[in-house]
Amino acid sequence: MWLGIFLSALAIVIDCLGKLCIEIRNDRKAYRNCFMLFGWRLGQWQPLPSVVGITLKYFSYMEKGTSTPSGAMSWGIWNNRSQRHEELVVMLSLENSKIGLIINRFELDDVNKAIDVAHDIADFFDVPVHQFLPPTQFQPINPT
């Protein structure tokens, strides 16, 4: 019984305090997706392809609603509502690749933080930043 309580408590601590992360070695030659808990990082290193740029882009997708009846007496009526998810992603643009390596995700309200992170990472790799932000949503503020 005590073993079960201890394992349950340990699982709760790991779930609440642990987080997934990505780590890049200082030599810029390897990366790993890792699990971090109390400062310890666990994960296997993989070679990092040449980084040719940092991409900051707007990303959205639709999540389909569940197919559950909308009411007990509503035969044939299903909840097909979709929910739109919007975010900003900062990713490494890799040489000779059509896909990138996502480094971080941000809420739309954190656009300035996302821009700062993209430029900090670009400075680390000494590469340019490419921004793909819809001008209708992200207008620069002109001080007057």
C-alpha positions as CSV (number, residue, x, y, z in Angstrom):
1,M,0.0,0.0,0.0
2,W,2.8,2.5,0.9
3,L,4.6,1.6,-2.3
4,G,1.5,2.5,-4.3
5,I,1.1,5.8,-2.4
6,F,4.8,6.6,-3.0
7,L,4.6,5.8,-6.7
8,S,1.5,7.9,-7.1
9,A,3.1,10.9,-5.3
10,L,6.2,10.5,-7.5
11,A,4.1,10.4,-10.7
12,I,2.3,13.6,-9.6
13,V,5.6,15.4,-8.9
14,I,7.0,14.3,-12.2
15,D,3.9,15.4,-14.1
16,C,3.6,18.8,-12.3
17,L,7.3,19.8,-12.2
18,G,8.7,18.1,-15.3
19,K,8.6,19.6,-18.7
20,L,9.6,18.8,-22.3
21,C,12.3,20.9,-23.8
22,I,14.7,21.1,-26.7
23,E,18.4,21.6,-26.1
24,I,21.2,22.6,-28.5
25,R,24.8,22.0,-27.7
26,N,27.1,25.0,-27.6
27,D,29.1,23.7,-30.5
28,R,25.9,23.8,-32.6
29,K,26.4,20.3,-33.9
30,A,23.8,18.4,-32.0
31,Y,20.4,18.8,-30.4
32,R,18.0,16.7,-28.3
33,N,14.4,16.7,-27.3
34,C,14.6,16.2,-23.6
35,F,12.6,15.9,-20.4
36,M,13.7,18.3,-17.7
37,L,13.1,17.7,-14.0
38,F,14.9,19.6,-11.1
39,G,17.5,20.8,-13.6
40,W,18.3,17.4,-14.9
41,R,17.8,16.9,-18.7
42,L,17.2,13.4,-20.1
43,G,17.3,12.8,-23.9
44,Q,19.4,11.4,-26.7
45,W,21.6,13.7,-28.8
46,Q,21.1,13.8,-32.5
47,P,23.2,15.5,-35.2
48,L,21.9,19.0,-36.0
49,P,21.9,19.8,-39.8
50,S,23.3,23.1,-40.9
51,V,21.0,26.0,-39.8
52,V,20.5,28.6,-42.6
53,G,18.0,30.8,-40.9
54,I,15.4,31.3,-38.1
55,T,11.8,31.4,-39.2
56,L,9.1,33.2,-37.2
57,K,5.7,32.4,-38.6
58,Y,2.0,32.6,-37.8
59,F,0.4,29.1,-37.7
60,S,-3.2,28.1,-37.3
61,Y,-5.1,24.9,-37.5
62,M,-8.7,23.6,-37.0
63,E,-9.5,21.1,-34.3
64,K,-12.6,19.1,-35.1
65,G,-15.2,18.8,-32.4
66,T,-16.2,15.5,-30.9
67,S,-18.9,13.4,-32.4
68,T,-21.1,13.2,-29.4
69,P,-24.8,13.7,-29.4
70,S,-25.7,17.3,-28.5
71,G,-28.7,16.1,-26.4
72,A,-30.2,12.9,-25.1
73,M,-33.3,13.3,-27.3
74,S,-31.6,14.7,-30.5
75,W,-31.3,11.6,-32.7
76,G,-29.1,12.3,-35.7
77,I,-27.7,15.6,-34.5
78,W,-24.0,15.7,-33.8
79,N,-21.7,18.3,-32.5
80,N,-19.4,19.1,-35.4
81,R,-18.1,22.4,-34.2
82,S,-14.5,23.1,-34.9
83,Q,-12.1,25.2,-32.8
84,R,-9.4,27.3,-34.4
85,H,-6.0,27.3,-32.7
86,E,-3.6,30.1,-33.6
87,E,0.0,30.5,-32.5
88,L,3.4,31.9,-33.5
89,V,6.2,29.4,-34.0
90,V,10.0,30.0,-33.9
91,M,11.8,27.4,-35.9
92,L,15.2,26.6,-37.3
93,S,15.4,26.6,-41.0
94,L,17.6,23.7,-42.0
95,E,19.8,23.4,-45.1
96,N,18.3,21.4,-48.0
97,S,15.1,20.7,-46.0
98,K,11.5,21.6,-46.6
99,I,10.7,21.3,-42.9
100,G,12.1,23.1,-39.9
101,L,12.8,22.3,-36.3
102,I,10.3,24.1,-34.0
103,I,12.1,25.7,-31.1
104,N,9.3,27.5,-29.3
105,R,5.6,28.3,-29.6
106,F,4.0,31.6,-28.5
107,E,0.5,32.9,-28.0
108,L,-0.5,35.7,-30.4
109,D,-0.3,38.3,-27.6
110,D,3.4,37.4,-27.1
111,V,4.5,38.6,-30.6
112,N,7.2,40.9,-29.2
113,K,8.6,38.1,-27.1
114,A,8.6,35.8,-30.1
115,I,10.4,38.3,-32.2
116,D,13.0,38.8,-29.4
117,V,13.6,35.0,-29.1
118,A,13.9,34.6,-32.9
119,H,16.6,37.3,-33.0
120,D,18.4,35.9,-30.0
121,I,18.6,32.4,-31.6
122,A,19.6,34.0,-34.9
123,D,22.5,35.7,-33.2
124,F,23.5,32.4,-31.6
125,F,23.7,30.7,-35.0
126,D,24.8,33.9,-36.9
127,V,21.9,33.5,-39.4
128,P,19.1,35.8,-40.6
129,V,15.5,35.9,-39.3
130,H,12.7,35.4,-41.7
131,Q,9.3,36.6,-40.5
132,F,6.0,35.5,-41.9
133,L,3.4,37.4,-39.9
134,P,0.1,38.4,-41.5
135,P,0.2,42.3,-41.8
136,T,-3.5,42.4,-41.0
137,Q,-2.9,41.0,-37.5
138,F,0.6,42.2,-36.6
139,Q,0.9,45.9,-37.5
140,P,4.0,47.7,-36.2
141,I,3.1,50.6,-33.9
142,N,4.4,53.9,-35.2
143,P,5.3,56.3,-32.3
144,T,3.9,59.8,-33.0
